[in-house]
Amino acid sequence: MARPGGSRWTTRLRHLAGETGSAVRAIPRRLGRWLQGGLLRVRKPGAPRVVPTHFAGNGSVALAYDVRGHGAPLVLIQGLGVGRWGWAPVADQLARRFQVITIDNRGIGASDAPPGPYSTRAMADDVLAVLDDAGVGSASLVGTSLGGMVAQELALAHPDRVDKLVLVATIPGGRLTAPMPLETARMLTWAPLMASETRLQGFVEHTLGPETVRRRTEVVERLTAQKLAHPQSERAWRAQATAGVLFDPLGRQRRITQPTLILQGTADQVVNPDNAKLLANLIPEARLQYFDGAGHLLYWDEPQRFVRVVTGFLTDRATPAPAPHRTVRNAS
């Protein structure tokens, strides 16, 4: 004798079985859609990893950043007109030893572009907001060009938040700065208006070392493609540029207490290479190392060496404590 309601239970079990079977059969279809939609990506060998974007807030300004790797925190700060993508040649390699945080400065990439002018102090506060949002108490900083100025400001304003400094192709600011090459000054006047690929490629070549331009054309092409893929408005570019022009700590770098490494390409056509020694003479016990033949973007010219030198400095436990007098010595 059948139990009361047995037919209903049978019908329900068949229905559940049908639902389960449909769900199982749907998995390949969903997986295909995820792959097509980019939620699951197969990374080509040598291609940079795709990492999620986070947002921090400095007042009303939203700042985009990403985090990769594990280890001691390391913040990479880009220069004028370049976003997080500018660290592509070195970010993943550095992330093998450090927790690497890359930032879109205000005025570029996925970060907000509030009306200018900007200041390096405000941009340093942006980096501080990112550290807070990421839950990082203190970090080492790698700043290039304008990013190097921002790094100096942060080290001076919040020394407790900065462990070590790596300053790349940057300046001491104000009257202490060696003048910019005339050709670069001319190019920068029309840099925001570079709509054509030809003019943009010429500007990109200006930022690299001559050997890279002659023998590694793929680097020029890659940089040009990235600039075209990540345009910046003229208004935002000029707001960032103003921050660099007005940067002037008045020699307060003498108060920097963090161990500091200064890196400079000898073929830099954007920042006068003489600034490296001027800056090193200001910062107590600063180490100075030149990259012979490298241009302004020396980490694109020599990414492997850049990673090796930066990693060696940051992991060197024998880095001497700052002395009260100023000296300059080459890094090993």
N, C-alpha and C positions, 0 to 999 in steps of 0.2 A: 504493500500500500504506500503510495507516494505521500510525502509530507506536505501539509498545507503550505501553499506558497512556493512549492518546489519549482514550478515552471517559471515563476518570477526570478528565483535565484539562478536558474539555468540561463535565462535570458540575460540577466545582469552579468554573469561570468563570461558569457560569449561576447557581450558588449565590451567588457574590460579587456578581454583577450584581443579583440579587434583594435581597441585603442592602443594597446601596448605594441601590437604589430605595426600599426601605422606610425607610432612614434619611432620605433626602431628603423623602419624603412625611410623615415624622414631625415635621419641623422646624416646620411651621405649628401642629401640635398642641401641641408643647412650648412654642412661643412663646406660645400662648394660655394655657397653664397658668402660665407665668412671669408673664404680665400679670395673670392673675386672682389669683395668689399674692402679688403685690406685689414680685417680684424686679425687674421692670421697671415703673417708674411714669411716667406722663405727668403732669408737674407743671402744674397750672393757673396761668395768668398771675397773678402777685402772691402765689402761695402760697410758703411757705418751702421751701427745698430740704431733701430728706431726705439726711442725712449719716450715715455709719456711726459707731457708738459704740465707743470704745476704753475699756480699763480700766487704771488705774494702781493700785499698791498702796502704802499707807502702813502698814507693819506688817501686821496682819490685816484692815485696812479696805480694801475695794475701792472705787475712785472712778471713776465714769463720766464721760467727757468726749468731745467731738468736735472735729474740726479742719476748717476750711474756709478757702479762699482762699490767697493767696500774698503774701509781703512780710514786713515786720517783725512778729515775734510780738506778739500782743495777747490777753491773758487777760481774760475777762469773768466777774466773780464776783457771784453773786446774793445776795439777802438772805433773811430769815427766811421759810420756808414757800414758797419759789419755786425751781423747778428751772431747767434749761437753757432750757426753753420760754419763760421770762420775757424772754429777749433777742430773741424773734421779730421785733419791729418794727424792729430795728436790726442784727442779726447779719449777715445776708446783704449789707446795704449796706456795712458796715464791712469785710467780706471782699473787697470790690473793691479795697481798698488794703492790707489787712493779712492775715496768717495768724491767723485768729481761733480761739481756743480757748475753748469754753464748758464749764462744769463743773457737775455735780450735786453740791452740797455733801454732806458726810456727813449722813445723816438724811433724804434726799429723793431722789426719782426712782429711777434705776437704781443709785445708790450704796448701799453698806451703811449700815445704821442701828444702830451699836453702842449699847449702853446709855450713857446720859448720866451726868452733865452733860457738855456739850462746852465747849471753850474756843476763843477766837479764835486762840490760838497753835497749838493742834492743827489747826485748820482751815487756818491758814497753811501748816503742814507738809503738809497734804493738797495744796494748790496746788503746793508745791515738788515733791511726788511726781509730780504730773501733768507738770510741766515736765521732770522727769528722764525720765519714760516717753516723752514726745513728742520727746525729744532736743533740747530748747530750753535754751540756756545762760542767756539772760536775756530778759525780755519786759517790755512796758509792761502796766500793770494798770488795769482799770476796775472799781471795786467800788462797789456800791450798798447803802446801809443797812448791814446786818450784813456784807455783802461788802466795804463800805468799811472796816470795822474790821479785817477779815481782811487786806485790802490794806495797811493801815498796819502791822500786825504783821509781815507778810512784808518790807516795806521796811526795818523796823527790825532784824529778825533776820538778813536776808540781803540787804543793800543791793547786793551784786554781782550779784544775780539780777533786779533791778528797774531798768528803764530810766526810765520816766516813770510818774506816778500820776495817775489821774482818780478823784476821790472824789465820789460822788453821794449826796446826801441822807443824810449820815451824821453821826457825832458824834465829839468828842474823847475821850470816856470819863470815868468817875468823876465827881468833884466839879466838873470843868471843863465838864460837859455841862449845857446849858439843859434844864429839865424837859420831859417829854413832855406834850402836851395832855391834859387830864383825860378828855375823851371817848375818846381813843385808848386810854388806860390802861384804861378801863372795857371797851372793845370787846375788847382783847387778853386780858382775863381769860376770855372765853368763845370766843375765836377758834378754839381747837382743836376745839370742839364744834359748829361750824357745819355741820350735816348738811343743812339745808334750803337750797334754791337761793335762796329769798327772803332769808334772813339773810346768806348768802354774798354775794349781789349788793349788799346794803347795805354790807358790809365792803369790797368791791371799789370801790364808788363813793367810799368814804372815802379811798382811795389815789390817786384821780385829781383833776385840777383841775375846778372847777365848770363851766367852759365845755365840757369834754369830756363830762361827765355830762349836761349839758343838750342839747348839739347833736350829739354823736357817740355815740349809744346803742349803735352796733355795737361800739365799743371796750369798753364795759361788758359787753356780751353775750359778746364774745370772751374777755375776761379771766375772766368767771364760768365759761364753758364749760371753759377750760383748768384752772381750779382744781378743777372737778368731775371732770375727766378725769385729774387727777394728785393724788389724795388723799394726805395725809401723816398718819401715826399721831399721836395725841395725845402719846405718849411721845417720839417723835422731835421733834415741834414744841417741846415744853418743853425738850428737851435743847439745841436750837438757840437758843431764847430765852434760856436761861441764859448761853450764850456772850456774847450781847449785853449782858445785865445786868451781867455780871462784867468786861466790857471796861474796862480802866483802865491805860493806859500811863504814867500819872503825869506827863503833860506831856513825855514823851520824844520827841514829834513834833518838838521843836526840833532833834533830831539827824537828821531826814530830809534827805537830800542830793539826792534826785531832784527834777527839775522837777515841780511839782504843780499840777493844775487842780482846783478845787472847784466843783461845780455844785449848785445848790439851787433848788427850786421855791418861789415865794413863797406859794403856797397849800397847802403841805405840811401835812397834818393828822396825820401819823404822827410825823415828826421835827420838832421845833421849828426853824423856819428860822434862828433866832438862832445855832444851832450852826455854821452855815457860816462866819460871821465869826470865831467863837471858834476854830475849827479853823484857819482861814486865818492868824490872828494867831500861831498856834503854829509853823506850818511856814514856814521861811525862803523868802521870795520866792514864796509861793503866789499863784496867780492865782485870783480869785473871780468867778464869773458867776452871776447869777440868771436864772431862767426865769419871767418875770412870769405869774402866773395858773396856773402848772403845779403839780401835786400831787406826792405822794411818788414815783410812778412817772412821772417827767417824760419819760422816753424812750418811754412809751406816749402821753403827751399830745402831745409834739412830736418824733416820731422823726426827721424830716428835719433839723430844726435841731440835734438832739442829735448826729447823725452828722456834720454839717458842723462843729460846734464841736469835737468830739473829734478829728476828722481834722485840722483846722487846727492844733490844739495839738500833736498827736503828730508831725506832719510839719514843724513850725516849727523850722528849724535855728537860728533866732536866739534860741531860748529861753535867757534868761540863766542863768549859773551861780549857784547859791545863794550868797547873801551872809550874813555873820555876824549881821546885824541882821534883825529881823522887820518885814516890810511886807506890805500887802495892796493889790493893784491889780486893777482890773477887766480881764478878758480882752477882747481886741479882737474 
